[in-house]
């Protein structure tokens, strides 16, 4: 025990060692390998050689810039929609759930007990032209026969929103649950209206949940390809579909690796900028009336 007391910093590093080793083996090393693969030239038949072909990066961006932009738009739209749906849901569970909080939280995460693929296919059935949703409406003459949602960007964004809604709702619930009720009561005693209490206390104190939920939703949403594959059309394909095709269909490993590295680097930069803009560390003055 005396050695641990004298070497507290060494003890901390020893405790961190398993996590650091895990990141090195399963994140850093694959990332370096992916970067090196992106610099290959050649093909599957003749083999590949490391030629440090950095020109593949501007070529990949120029060739697939529309897919990058489309992925950012779809991911951003899904993130906004999950926030608009998830915040009232989390607010209701945190402040109005009462003894049913556990049940309501279970209902939020219940879709996770079903495969991601099956959940997306279920939306394909729901959005079908004559399915359970639009079929009766068309039969009633409220929609024209040619109306459709499936195989459109709307269906893709809706599928992404549904699949990642729990990723937004749960962090928001955790942040809202931590708000002391006496703060809201004090604000009410000072004649603050509901909107003022929400704007000056609830929302600022929920910013860590907004930040975490946005990242947990936006990052996988931008790289998603299943929703675009099953619910979209060739004109609504995302960058994830291109990467999947480059690796598994065309066997163009350098281009697929370059696109993956560009996407990862863009997301990291975006996260750093977002963290700087949101400034979740500076919350002490947010609840002032």
N, C-alpha and C positions, 0 to 999 in steps of 0.2 A: 504493500500500500504506500509506503514511503517513496518508492521509486515513481509511482504514478503521480504523487503530489508534486515531486520535484520536476517532473517532465510532463506537465499538463498539455503543452502544445503537441508533444509527440503522441500523447494519448488521443488527442483530437484527430490527428492524422491517421492513427491506427484505426479509429472508428470509421473514418471516411474512406479508408483504403478499399473495402469491398465495392462501394459505390463508384469510386474512381476507376477501379479495375473494370467494372462492368461497362462504364461509359467508354473506356479505351477500346475494349474488345468488340463491343456491339454497336458503337457509334463512331468513334474517331477512326478506327481502322477501316471500317466499310466506307466511310466518307472519303478517306484518302484513296482507297482502291477505286471508288467510283470516279474520282477526279482523274486518276491515271487512265482508267478505261476510256474516259472522254477524249483523251489525247492520242488514242490509237488510230491507226489507219489500216485498211485492209477489208477483208470480208470473211465469211464463214468458210468458204471453200478453200481459199488460199492462206487463211490465217491472218492474225493481226500482229502489228508491230507498234511499239511505243515510239512515235515520231514527234511527240510534243506538238501536235497539230492544234495550236490555239485558235486558228482560224475557224474551227468548227463552232465556236461560241457565237460570233456575230452571224454566221450562216444560220445557225439554229434559231436565233432570235428573229432574224429577218424572215425565215420561212414559216415560223409558227407564232408570230407576234399576235395574230388574231386569237389564237387559242389561249395565249397568256392573258390577254385583255378580257376575253370571255370568262375565263376562270376567275379572275379577280372580281368581275361584275357579279357573276353568279354567287361566288363565295361571300362577297360583301352584302348582296341582297338577302341571302339566307341568314347571315349574321344579324342583320337589322330586323328581319322578320322574327327570328327566334327571340330577340330581345323584346320586341313588341308583344309577343305572345307569352314569353317566359317571365317577364317582370311582373305583370299582374297575377300570374299563376303563383309565382314564388311569394309575392306580397300577401296573397290570400292565405296561402298555407302558413306563412310565418305569423301573421297577425289575426287571422280568423279561423285557422284550422282547428284550434282547441285540441280536444282529445283525439281528433281524427287526423292529426298531422302525420303519424306513421303510415296510416292507410293511404293518404294522399301522396306522400312521397313514394310509397311502393307503386302506386299507379303511374307516377312519372317515370320510374325506371323499369316498369313492367315490360315495355317493348324490348329491352336489352336481353330478355330471356328468349327472344326469337332471333334467328339469324338475320344479319344485315341484308343479305340477299333476299330472303323471304319477305322481309318488310318492304323492300323496294318492289318486288314482284306484286305484292298486294296492292300497291298504289297503281301499278300498271293495270290491274284488273279494275280498280275503282275508276280510273281515268279513261278506260276504254270507251269508244264512241257510243256503244249501246250497252254500257255496263249498268251497275246498280245505281250509279249516281246520275248519269246523263240520259240513260235510256228512258226512264219514266218521264223525265222533263221533256224530252223530244217527243215522246208519245202524246204528251198533253199539248203539244204545239207551242210550248213556251220557248223552245230553241229550234233553229233551223236544222235540217238533217245533216248539213255539211259542217256544223259546228263541232270543233274538237279541241281537246286540251292535251291529250296524249301526243307524244312526238313533237312537243313544242318547248321552248325555253321555260314557259310557265310551269310545266310538269316537272322539269328538271329542278328548278328552284324550290318548288313545293316538296319534292322528294327529299332534297337536301335539308330543307327546314325541318321536316318531320323527323328525319333520322338523327339530327343533331340537336333537337330541342332539349333533351335532358342535359346535354353538356352546358347549356346556358342556364337552365332553370336551377340546377343544384347549386352552383356557386352563388347565384343570386339569393337563393334561400338561406345559405349559410351566412352571407353577409347581412341580410335583413334580420335574421334570427338573433344576431349579436347586438342589435341596436337596443340600448336600455329603454324600457318603456317610460321611465321617469323623465327622459329627455323630451319625448313627445308630450307628456303630461305637463311639463314645465312650459313648453311652447304654447300649449293650449291655455294655460293659466295667464300667459302674457298676451293673450288675445290674438295669437297667430292663427290664421285660417288654415283649412286643410291643404290648399295648394301651397301656401307659404311653408307649412311644416314639411310638406313633401320636398319642396325645392331647396330649403335651407338645411334640413336635417336628414331626412330619409335618403334622398338621392346621393348627397355627398358621402354619407357613411356607407352606402351600398357600392361605391365606386370600385373597391377591390373585387367585389363579386362581378361587376360589369366587366372589369378588365380581364379577370380570369375566364369568365364565360365567353367573352369575345374571342380570346385566343383559342380556347378549347373548341370553339365552333368554326372560326375562320380558317385555321390552319388545316384541319382535315377536309373542310369543305372545298378549299381551293384545289387540293390534290385529288379529290374524289373523281372516280370515273364510272362507278357502277350506276349511279343515277342517270348520268348522261347517256350511258350505253343502253339502259333499259327503258328510260322514260323520254329520251330525246330523239333527235334525228341527226343525220350527218352534218347539218349546219349548226348544231348546238353542242358539238363535241368540245370537251375541255382538254386542257393540257395533259391531264392524267390519262385520257384516252390515247393521246399521241404517244406518251411514254410507254404505256402498256403495249401498243402496237409495235413500237420500235424494238422493244425487247422480245416479245413473244410471237409476233407475226412476221416481221420483216427481218429480224435478227440483226438489226443495225444498232449494235451495242454502243458505239461511240456517241451517236446522236442521242440515243436514249439516256445515256449517262450524263451527257452535257445538259440536256433539258432538265434532268433531275437535279443536277447541281445548281443550275440557274434558278430553278423554282425554290430550292432550299435556301439559297443565298438571298433571294428576293424576300422570302418570308421572314428570315432573320432580321434583315434591314427594316422591313415593315414593322416587326414587333418592337424593335428598339425605338423607332420613331414614335410608334403608338404609345409605348411606355413613357417616353419623354413628354408627349403631348398631354396624356391623361394625368401624369404626375400623381400616382396613387399614394406616394409617400407624404404628400402635403394635404392632409385631411383635417388638420387640427382647427383650421378656421372655418371649415365648411358649415358647421352647425350654428354659427353665430346668428342671432336674431337682430 
